[in-house]
Amino acid sequence: MVVVVNAIRQKCDVAAREVLESNDPTRRLEVLVRIAGSAPSLQAELERSGLEVHSTTGPIATGVIAAGKLEQLAALPFVRRVELSRALFQED
């Protein structure tokens, strides 16, 4: 359990940690995952952790995951960062 808590604290952005505290494990989250290595070669492992992969390029994967599986994703040794998707600019 300590390893998972540390993975969440070290690898997840503030927004992702706040979602975990909301205690809604079924909430689906759009995430960007930075990994050590090539995302396409690790896609199967990402999917086994619960990530529904939408795209991969280099060390980046994007997709959707249930909040209750976010800890499992963050605990993967090759995962470096998990960030919730957000708008970079406001559309008119």
C-alpha positions as CSV (number, residue, x, y, z in Angstrom):
1,M,0.0,0.0,0.0
2,V,2.8,2.4,0.8
3,V,4.3,1.9,-2.7
4,V,1.0,2.8,-4.3
5,V,0.5,5.9,-2.1
6,N,4.0,7.0,-3.0
7,A,3.3,6.4,-6.7
8,I,0.2,8.5,-6.6
9,R,2.0,11.3,-4.7
10,Q,5.0,11.3,-7.0
11,K,3.5,10.6,-10.4
12,C,0.0,12.1,-10.4
13,D,-0.7,15.8,-10.9
14,V,-2.8,17.7,-8.3
15,A,-6.0,17.4,-10.3
16,A,-5.6,13.6,-10.5
17,R,-5.0,13.3,-6.7
18,E,-8.0,15.5,-6.0
19,V,-10.2,13.1,-8.1
20,L,-8.9,10.2,-6.1
21,E,-9.9,11.9,-2.9
22,S,-13.5,12.4,-4.2
23,N,-14.0,8.6,-3.8
24,D,-15.8,8.0,-7.0
25,P,-14.0,5.0,-8.4
26,T,-16.2,4.7,-11.5
27,R,-15.6,8.3,-12.7
28,R,-13.9,8.1,-16.1
29,L,-10.9,10.3,-16.5
30,E,-9.1,11.5,-19.7
31,V,-5.4,11.3,-19.0
32,L,-2.0,11.9,-20.5
33,V,0.7,9.4,-19.4
34,R,4.4,10.1,-19.7
35,I,6.5,6.9,-19.7
36,A,10.1,5.8,-19.7
37,G,10.5,4.1,-23.1
38,S,8.2,3.9,-26.1
39,A,4.5,4.1,-25.5
40,P,3.6,1.9,-28.5
41,S,5.8,-0.9,-27.2
42,L,4.2,-0.7,-23.7
43,Q,0.6,-0.2,-24.8
44,A,-0.4,-3.8,-23.8
45,E,0.8,-3.2,-20.2
46,L,-0.9,0.2,-20.0
47,E,-4.2,-1.5,-21.1
48,R,-3.8,-4.3,-18.5
49,S,-3.6,-1.6,-15.8
50,G,-7.0,-0.3,-17.0
51,L,-6.1,2.5,-19.4
52,E,-8.2,2.5,-22.6
53,V,-5.4,3.8,-24.9
54,H,-6.5,6.3,-27.5
55,S,-3.2,7.3,-28.9
56,T,0.6,6.9,-28.4
57,T,3.6,8.7,-29.7
58,G,7.1,8.4,-28.4
59,P,7.0,8.5,-24.6
60,I,3.4,9.7,-24.4
61,A,0.1,7.8,-24.2
62,T,-3.4,9.3,-23.9
63,G,-6.6,7.6,-23.0
64,V,-9.4,7.1,-20.5
65,I,-9.3,5.2,-17.2
66,A,-11.6,4.7,-14.3
67,A,-10.6,6.7,-11.2
68,G,-10.4,3.5,-9.3
69,K,-7.7,2.1,-11.6
70,L,-5.5,5.3,-11.5
71,E,-3.4,3.9,-8.6
72,Q,-2.7,0.7,-10.6
73,L,-1.6,2.8,-13.6
74,A,0.7,5.1,-11.5
75,A,2.3,2.1,-9.8
76,L,3.7,0.7,-13.1
77,P,7.5,1.1,-12.9
78,F,7.8,2.7,-16.4
79,V,5.1,5.4,-15.7
80,R,6.8,8.7,-15.0
81,R,3.8,11.1,-14.8
82,V,-0.1,10.9,-15.0
83,E,-1.9,14.1,-15.8
84,L,-5.6,14.8,-16.2
85,S,-6.5,16.2,-19.6
86,R,-7.4,19.9,-19.6
87,A,-8.1,22.6,-22.1
88,L,-4.9,24.5,-23.0
89,F,-7.0,27.5,-24.2
90,Q,-10.5,28.6,-24.1
91,E,-12.5,28.2,-27.4
92,D,-14.9,31.0,-28.4
